[in-house]
Amino acid sequence: GLAIMMQLARDLKTLAREFSLAVVVTNQVTRDSSTGPLKPALGRSWSFVPSTRVLLESKEGSWEKGTTQRVASLAKSPRQ
């Protein structure tokens, strides 16, 4: 599990560097119970892999009933 995931991360970084690519990987969030805190499904070790992290959230809009707003925020970047 973990060793394969870290090898995949190394391979993706190598491909990105050699071919000047941007690699986009998603990581779903989960929780232990309905009241537990949100946590990344790929675990804490994956949080050290990406150099840039964008947090995508949905928020119910107070401006119009039944609408949802999507918000993207920069959570981690080497340029911060």
Secondary structure, 3 states (H helix, E strand, C coil): CHHHHHHHHHHHHHHHHHHCCCCCCCCCEECCCCCCCCEECCCHHHHHCCCCEEEEEEEECCCCCCCEEEEEEEEECCCC
